[in-house]
Amino acid sequence: MNSDRVFFVTTVTAQRRPIIRRDSTARLLIETLLHYRDIGKFLLHEFVVMHDHIHVLLTPAPEISLERAMQFIKGGFSYRLKYNGPVWQASFTNHRVRDLEDYERHREYIRMNPVRARLAERPEDYPYSSAYGVVRLDPVPQGLKPGSLRRLDAALKRRPSAVDQAALMEIPGPGR
């Protein structure tokens, strides 16, 4: 997918209600992200699910607008949640990632979000984030990487997405 279309996106719940605070709800949102990634609607590079918002680094598929990719995420989650009332604010904010440095800055922002919110001591301790390490992510888009990293990525094989379902089971829930 085109590296000119990498976006850092933030979307917030309606009236900033902590709708995503429960373990089962956060897992459902992650499952929604993985589903649309797996069927090719976008590449998923990084994410964090907070109590009242999410941040993602994603690349929409060539035929999918950013707006449509976000409709899949927000609408897909809302449908699965079966919540009585609005789940999300109507809009979202986005930033088009310009280069590898910009990408890394937004990646670090996503990873540190739960640490700054005092939900975890380290990024890898927060179970509802790509930093937790159990979910397969799509690699840094080729156009953002120096040549040596492009060659390394080409040599590595991606894990099958079935691993993601098993990996979700590794996310500790209440009492685990």
Contacts in CASP RR format, 6 or more apart in sequence:
PFRMAT RR
TARGET T0000
AUTHOR 0000-0000-0000
METHOD contacts of the structure
MODEL  1
MNSDRVFFVTTVTAQRRPIIRRDSTARLLIETLLHYRDIGKFLLHEFVVM
HDHIHVLLTPAPEISLERAMQFIKGGFSYRLKYNGPVWQASFTNHRVRDL
EDYERHREYIRMNPVRARLAERPEDYPYSSAYGVVRLDPVPQGLKPGSLR
RLDAALKRRPSAVDQAALMEIPGPGR
1 42 0 8 1.000
1 43 0 8 1.000
1 59 0 8 1.000
1 60 0 8 1.000
1 61 0 8 1.000
1 62 0 8 1.000
1 141 0 8 1.000
2 59 0 8 1.000
2 62 0 8 1.000
2 141 0 8 1.000
3 59 0 8 1.000
3 141 0 8 1.000
3 142 0 8 1.000
3 143 0 8 1.000
3 144 0 8 1.000
4 96 0 8 1.000
5 59 0 8 1.000
5 60 0 8 1.000
5 62 0 8 1.000
5 66 0 8 1.000
5 96 0 8 1.000
6 45 0 8 1.000
6 57 0 8 1.000
6 58 0 8 1.000
6 59 0 8 1.000
6 96 0 8 1.000
6 97 0 8 1.000
6 103 0 8 1.000
6 141 0 8 1.000
6 144 0 8 1.000
7 57 0 8 1.000
7 58 0 8 1.000
7 59 0 8 1.000
7 60 0 8 1.000
7 66 0 8 1.000
7 94 0 8 1.000
7 95 0 8 1.000
7 96 0 8 1.000
7 97 0 8 1.000
8 55 0 8 1.000
8 56 0 8 1.000
8 57 0 8 1.000
8 94 0 8 1.000
8 95 0 8 1.000
8 97 0 8 1.000
8 106 0 8 1.000
8 109 0 8 1.000
8 110 0 8 1.000
9 55 0 8 1.000
9 56 0 8 1.000
9 57 0 8 1.000
9 58 0 8 1.000
9 66 0 8 1.000
9 70 0 8 1.000
9 92 0 8 1.000
9 93 0 8 1.000
9 94 0 8 1.000
9 95 0 8 1.000
10 53 0 8 1.000
10 54 0 8 1.000
10 55 0 8 1.000
10 92 0 8 1.000
10 93 0 8 1.000
10 94 0 8 1.000
11 53 0 8 1.000
11 54 0 8 1.000
11 70 0 8 1.000
11 73 0 8 1.000
11 74 0 8 1.000
11 88 0 8 1.000
11 89 0 8 1.000
11 91 0 8 1.000
11 92 0 8 1.000
11 93 0 8 1.000
12 52 0 8 1.000
12 53 0 8 1.000
12 88 0 8 1.000
12 89 0 8 1.000
12 92 0 8 1.000
13 19 0 8 1.000
13 20 0 8 1.000
13 52 0 8 1.000
13 53 0 8 1.000
13 87 0 8 1.000
13 88 0 8 1.000
13 89 0 8 1.000
14 85 0 8 1.000
14 86 0 8 1.000
14 87 0 8 1.000
14 88 0 8 1.000
14 89 0 8 1.000
15 89 0 8 1.000
16 52 0 8 1.000
16 53 0 8 1.000
17 52 0 8 1.000
18 51 0 8 1.000
18 52 0 8 1.000
19 25 0 8 1.000
19 51 0 8 1.000
19 52 0 8 1.000
19 81 0 8 1.000
19 83 0 8 1.000
19 87 0 8 1.000
20 26 0 8 1.000
20 29 0 8 1.000
20 49 0 8 1.000
20 50 0 8 1.000
20 51 0 8 1.000
20 52 0 8 1.000
20 54 0 8 1.000
21 51 0 8 1.000
23 173 0 8 1.000
23 174 0 8 1.000
25 81 0 8 1.000
26 49 0 8 1.000
26 127 0 8 1.000
26 128 0 8 1.000
27 128 0 8 1.000
27 168 0 8 1.000
27 171 0 8 1.000
28 77 0 8 1.000
28 80 0 8 1.000
28 81 0 8 1.000
29 49 0 8 1.000
29 54 0 8 1.000
29 77 0 8 1.000
29 128 0 8 1.000
30 47 0 8 1.000
30 49 0 8 1.000
30 128 0 8 1.000
30 135 0 8 1.000
30 168 0 8 1.000
30 171 0 8 1.000
31 80 0 8 1.000
31 168 0 8 1.000
32 73 0 8 1.000
32 76 0 8 1.000
32 77 0 8 1.000
32 80 0 8 1.000
33 44 0 8 1.000
33 47 0 8 1.000
33 56 0 8 1.000
33 73 0 8 1.000
34 44 0 8 1.000
34 135 0 8 1.000
34 161 0 8 1.000
34 164 0 8 1.000
34 168 0 8 1.000
36 42 0 8 1.000
36 69 0 8 1.000
36 72 0 8 1.000
36 73 0 8 1.000
36 76 0 8 1.000
37 43 0 8 1.000
37 44 0 8 1.000
37 138 0 8 1.000
37 161 0 8 1.000
38 161 0 8 1.000
38 164 0 8 1.000
40 61 0 8 1.000
41 60 0 8 1.000
41 61 0 8 1.000
41 64 0 8 1.000
41 68 0 8 1.000
41 69 0 8 1.000
41 72 0 8 1.000
42 58 0 8 1.000
42 59 0 8 1.000
42 60 0 8 1.000
42 61 0 8 1.000
42 64 0 8 1.000
42 69 0 8 1.000
42 72 0 8 1.000
43 58 0 8 1.000
43 59 0 8 1.000
43 61 0 8 1.000
43 138 0 8 1.000
43 141 0 8 1.000
44 56 0 8 1.000
44 57 0 8 1.000
44 58 0 8 1.000
44 130 0 8 1.000
44 137 0 8 1.000
44 138 0 8 1.000
45 56 0 8 1.000
45 57 0 8 1.000
45 58 0 8 1.000
45 59 0 8 1.000
45 103 0 8 1.000
45 107 0 8 1.000
45 130 0 8 1.000
45 137 0 8 1.000
45 138 0 8 1.000
45 139 0 8 1.000
45 140 0 8 1.000
45 141 0 8 1.000
46 55 0 8 1.000
46 56 0 8 1.000
46 57 0 8 1.000
46 106 0 8 1.000
46 107 0 8 1.000
46 110 0 8 1.000
46 111 0 8 1.000
46 130 0 8 1.000
46 131 0 8 1.000
46 137 0 8 1.000
47 54 0 8 1.000
47 55 0 8 1.000
47 56 0 8 1.000
47 57 0 8 1.000
47 110 0 8 1.000
47 129 0 8 1.000
47 130 0 8 1.000
48 54 0 8 1.000
48 55 0 8 1.000
48 110 0 8 1.000
48 111 0 8 1.000
48 113 0 8 1.000
48 114 0 8 1.000
48 126 0 8 1.000
48 128 0 8 1.000
48 129 0 8 1.000
48 130 0 8 1.000
48 131 0 8 1.000
49 128 0 8 1.000
49 129 0 8 1.000
50 113 0 8 1.000
50 114 0 8 1.000
50 117 0 8 1.000
50 119 0 8 1.000
50 128 0 8 1.000
54 73 0 8 1.000
55 109 0 8 1.000
55 110 0 8 1.000
55 113 0 8 1.000
56 73 0 8 1.000
56 110 0 8 1.000
57 97 0 8 1.000
57 103 0 8 1.000
57 106 0 8 1.000
57 107 0 8 1.000
57 110 0 8 1.000
58 69 0 8 1.000
59 138 0 8 1.000
59 141 0 8 1.000
60 66 0 8 1.000
60 68 0 8 1.000
60 69 0 8 1.000
61 69 0 8 1.000
66 94 0 8 1.000
70 92 0 8 1.000
74 87 0 8 1.000
74 88 0 8 1.000
74 92 0 8 1.000
75 87 0 8 1.000
75 88 0 8 1.000
77 87 0 8 1.000
78 87 0 8 1.000
78 88 0 8 1.000
81 87 0 8 1.000
95 106 0 8 1.000
97 103 0 8 1.000
97 106 0 8 1.000
97 144 0 8 1.000
99 144 0 8 1.000
100 140 0 8 1.000
100 144 0 8 1.000
100 145 0 8 1.000
100 146 0 8 1.000
103 140 0 8 1.000
103 141 0 8 1.000
103 144 0 8 1.000
110 129 0 8 1.000
110 130 0 8 1.000
110 131 0 8 1.000
111 123 0 8 1.000
111 129 0 8 1.000
111 130 0 8 1.000
111 131 0 8 1.000
112 123 0 8 1.000
113 129 0 8 1.000
114 120 0 8 1.000
114 123 0 8 1.000
114 126 0 8 1.000
114 128 0 8 1.000
114 129 0 8 1.000
115 121 0 8 1.000
115 122 0 8 1.000
115 123 0 8 1.000
115 126 0 8 1.000
119 126 0 8 1.000
120 126 0 8 1.000
123 129 0 8 1.000
123 131 0 8 1.000
124 131 0 8 1.000
124 132 0 8 1.000
124 133 0 8 1.000
125 132 0 8 1.000
126 132 0 8 1.000
127 171 0 8 1.000
127 172 0 8 1.000
127 173 0 8 1.000
128 171 0 8 1.000
130 137 0 8 1.000
132 171 0 8 1.000
133 167 0 8 1.000
134 164 0 8 1.000
134 167 0 8 1.000
134 168 0 8 1.000
134 170 0 8 1.000
134 171 0 8 1.000
135 164 0 8 1.000
135 167 0 8 1.000
135 168 0 8 1.000
136 158 0 8 1.000
136 159 0 8 1.000
136 161 0 8 1.000
136 163 0 8 1.000
136 164 0 8 1.000
136 167 0 8 1.000
139 153 0 8 1.000
139 158 0 8 1.000
140 149 0 8 1.000
140 153 0 8 1.000
142 150 0 8 1.000
142 153 0 8 1.000
143 150 0 8 1.000
145 153 0 8 1.000
END
